């Protein structure tokens, strides 16, 4: 793939665009807030023994925390 860029005389960026990293950080923070709020609503509705917490919601929270840590480290 790099050979194509060399043939076409195009520059390849070797680092992250910092303005886009800030946007990713803020969007991930908003996603985390919404996910935690949704988990709170799920916990509030969790009344019966057969009720379960959403596995996908917990997975999204964990992944969002990892994304936030990655973007904060690279900002």
Secondary structure, DSSP 8 states (H G I E B T S, - for coil): -HHHHHHTT-----S--HHHHHHHHHHHHHHHHHHHHHHHHHHHT--STT----HHHHHHHHHHHHHHHHHHHH-
